[in-house]
Amino acid sequence: MPGKPAKPVPKEAPPAPTLEERLGRGLSKTHKGFIDRIAAVFKRSSSFDAHVLNELEETLVGTDIGVRTAYALFESVQKKAPSLNSPDSAINAIREEVEAILLRRESPLVIPEGKKPYVIMVTGVNGSGKTTTIAKIAHHLKSEGKSVIIASGDTFRAAAIEQLEHWANRAGADFVKAQEGADPSAVAFDGLQAAMARGHDVLIIDTAGRLHTKENLMEELKKTSRVLDKKLEGAPHEILLVLDATIGQNAIEQTRQFNNALGITGIALTKLDGSSKGGVIVGIANEFPIPIRYVGIGEDMDDLQPFNAKSFVNALFLDN
């Protein structure tokens, strides 16, 4: 009798991509929109003369890092110009300056022991990725063994409440559901009461996200912050601003508006995987002394990553 056919040897699963590889894929469009444009300036000439420096200045100003940061980077390279002898050395000079700027803002969110509940108020305009960011933060905290409850403080849109409930369920977080049109401050208060009564480690509060130019939105957010502090001194402990990387330099203005009104304590920059304008993170880090907590590089729960400046820069300058 013929022998039984040999069982096929199962193929080993490919190793999971490293954080830098995932970041590299997510930042590929930003690399093309920022690094490749700068590299092209140096590769068109073998010498670092005034013409090349002028072209570099124009190129930096034309990226999404903001004018102030563009000139800061340019001045840094200009000072080092006599010692730069190749395109790579010029790119490395910019890389060093970008890394220095970002390292000053690297500060992942840490929930202190013994402060229960730790209250995070999440702000940002509609469409910034606020809802999914809340769920991903909840998922991240749950993986660290924290108990999390989410309050639906964006009561102006019924769809926002339903969407947040769906994401809270996915993250395995408790949920305080509001009625459409309810007072956002009252919802935040109810969420805090529930968190205190149930002994949750962390309360995350969603907020409305109408256009940042509307004063009534900022006043509503200030009111919510005051109500929380009255119930629990020091709350909210974190006011996190969610920014959409695809809007480029507009994110700098949004940061200014929200920070002036509320005193932002942390930033999450989302949608880096779909944007060529992720260089705006350098402008934000240079202009505002606000910690960068998270960067979003995809739609999966694990695609919101605590910000690591070195990993980010390594991914951004991957081909250089």
ABEGO torsion letter per residue (X at the ends): XBBBBBBBBBBBBBBBBBAAAAAAAAAAAAAAAAAAAAAAAAAABABBBAAAAAAAAAAAAABAAEAAAAAAAAAAAAAAAAABABAAAAAAAAAAAAAAAAAAABBBBBBBBGBOBBBBBBBEBBGAGAAAAAAAAAAAAAAAGBBBBBBBABAABAAAAAAAAAAAAAAGBBBBBBBBGBBAAAAAAAAAAAAAAAGBABBBBBBBABBAABAAAAAAAAAAAAAAAAABBGOBABBBBBBBAAAEAAAAAAAAAAAAAAGBABBBBBGAAABAAAAAAAAAAAABBBBBABBBAEABAAABBBBBAAAAAAAAAAAX
